[in-house]
Amino acid sequence: GAPCNSRQKWPSVADRLKRDLMPHQAEAVRRLLTAPTPHAFLHIKVGLGKTLIVLTWLQQRGLQDLEFVLYTMPQSAFDSVLFELRAMQFPVDIVVGKKTPSAEDKAWATGDGCVAVFGAGTWRPRPARVTVVEHDSLR
């Protein structure tokens, strides 16, 4: 298919790792899919799979009615969340909490355009991508 940076439509997403959800994760996805409103709050302890739950929910609900997805987190969570996003084959834009990304920040990017990095003052959500925003970028 086309490289990630040229897509205007969501790609087909699926878990490349073919993981089975744990019972509490499957139940959370089921509850999100059957919720009476499009708004939800997911509160579970660290390490119990919130990211996998949310990404599985997005994959199962479908993405075609969404222009983009915003995902906010502290930079300390980037490693694990980006791993999950790439495992599920989501194209990703990262917005770091400074005007110009450092060389260390740019190391998150992939040469195929599937992960791109922007400074806080230069980004706009792009269609059919998950934009990961470092919390400090929201100030």
C-alpha positions as CSV (number, residue, x, y, z in Angstrom):
1,G,0.0,0.0,0.0
2,A,0.8,3.7,0.0
3,P,3.3,4.9,2.7
4,C,1.7,6.2,5.8
5,N,2.5,9.9,5.2
6,S,0.4,10.0,2.0
7,R,-2.8,8.4,3.4
8,Q,-5.9,10.5,3.5
9,K,-8.0,7.6,4.7
10,W,-7.5,5.3,7.7
11,P,-5.6,2.2,6.9
12,S,-6.9,-1.2,8.0
13,V,-5.7,-1.7,11.5
14,A,-5.1,-5.0,13.2
15,D,-2.9,-6.3,16.0
16,R,0.2,-7.6,14.3
17,L,1.1,-9.4,17.5
18,K,-2.3,-11.3,17.4
19,R,-2.7,-10.9,21.2
20,D,-5.7,-12.3,23.0
21,L,-7.3,-9.8,25.4
22,M,-7.5,-10.7,29.0
23,P,-11.0,-11.0,30.4
24,H,-11.1,-7.5,32.0
25,Q,-9.8,-6.0,28.7
26,A,-12.4,-7.8,26.6
27,E,-15.1,-6.7,29.0
28,A,-13.9,-3.1,28.8
29,V,-13.9,-3.2,25.0
30,R,-17.4,-4.7,25.0
31,R,-18.7,-2.0,27.4
32,L,-17.1,0.8,25.2
33,L,-18.7,-0.7,22.1
34,T,-22.2,-0.9,23.7
35,A,-22.0,2.4,25.7
36,P,-25.2,4.6,25.2
37,T,-23.0,7.7,24.5
38,P,-19.9,8.2,22.5
39,H,-18.1,9.5,25.6
40,A,-16.4,7.2,28.1
41,F,-13.9,7.4,30.9
42,L,-11.6,4.4,31.4
43,H,-10.0,4.1,34.8
44,I,-7.9,1.1,35.6
45,K,-4.6,0.6,37.3
46,V,-1.2,1.1,35.6
47,G,-0.1,-1.9,33.5
48,L,-3.6,-3.4,33.0
49,G,-3.8,-2.6,29.3
50,K,-5.6,0.7,28.9
51,T,-3.8,1.4,25.6
52,L,-4.6,-2.0,24.2
53,I,-8.2,-1.6,25.3
54,V,-8.6,1.8,23.6
55,L,-6.8,0.8,20.4
56,T,-8.8,-2.5,20.2
57,W,-12.0,-0.5,20.7
58,L,-11.1,2.0,18.0
59,Q,-10.2,-0.9,15.6
60,Q,-13.5,-2.7,16.4
61,R,-15.8,0.4,16.3
62,G,-14.2,1.5,13.0
63,L,-12.4,4.7,12.2
64,Q,-14.0,5.9,8.9
65,D,-16.2,8.5,10.7
66,L,-13.2,10.0,12.6
67,E,-11.1,12.6,11.0
68,F,-8.2,12.0,13.4
69,V,-7.5,10.7,17.0
70,L,-5.8,12.8,19.7
71,Y,-3.9,10.8,22.4
72,T,-2.4,12.8,25.2
73,M,0.2,11.4,27.7
74,P,3.4,12.3,29.5
75,Q,6.6,11.7,27.5
76,S,7.5,8.9,29.9
77,A,4.7,6.8,28.4
78,F,5.8,7.2,24.8
79,D,7.8,4.0,24.6
80,S,4.9,1.7,25.6
81,V,2.2,3.6,23.8
82,L,4.1,3.9,20.6
83,F,4.8,0.2,20.7
84,E,1.1,-0.5,21.0
85,L,0.2,2.0,18.2
86,R,2.7,0.5,15.8
87,A,1.7,-3.1,16.8
88,M,-1.9,-2.1,15.8
89,Q,-0.6,-0.5,12.6
90,F,-1.9,3.0,13.3
91,P,-0.1,5.9,11.5
92,V,1.2,8.3,14.2
93,D,2.2,12.0,14.6
94,I,4.0,12.9,17.8
95,V,3.9,16.5,19.2
96,V,6.6,17.1,21.7
97,G,6.5,19.8,24.4
98,K,8.9,22.3,22.7
99,K,8.8,24.5,19.7
100,T,11.5,22.6,17.8
101,P,12.0,18.8,18.3
102,S,15.4,17.8,19.5
103,A,17.5,15.1,17.8
104,E,16.4,12.8,20.6
105,D,12.7,13.6,19.9
106,K,13.2,13.0,16.2
107,A,14.5,9.5,17.0
108,W,10.9,8.5,17.4
109,A,10.2,9.1,13.7
110,T,10.3,6.2,11.2
111,G,11.7,6.6,7.7
112,D,8.5,5.3,6.1
113,G,6.4,8.2,7.5
114,C,4.4,6.0,9.8
115,V,5.7,7.9,12.8
116,A,6.4,11.7,12.3
117,V,7.5,14.2,15.0
118,F,6.5,17.9,15.3
119,G,7.2,20.7,17.6
120,A,4.4,22.1,19.8
121,G,4.1,25.3,17.8
122,T,4.0,23.8,14.3
123,W,1.5,20.9,14.3
124,R,-2.0,20.6,13.1
125,P,-3.9,17.3,13.3
126,R,-3.5,15.4,10.0
127,P,-6.3,13.3,8.6
128,A,-6.4,9.6,9.3
129,R,-3.6,9.6,12.0
130,V,-3.3,9.3,15.7
131,T,-1.7,12.4,17.0
132,V,0.2,11.7,20.3
133,V,0.5,14.9,22.3
134,E,3.0,15.3,25.1
135,H,1.0,16.8,28.0
136,D,3.3,19.8,28.2
137,S,2.4,20.7,24.6
138,L,-1.1,21.5,25.7
139,R,-0.1,24.6,27.7
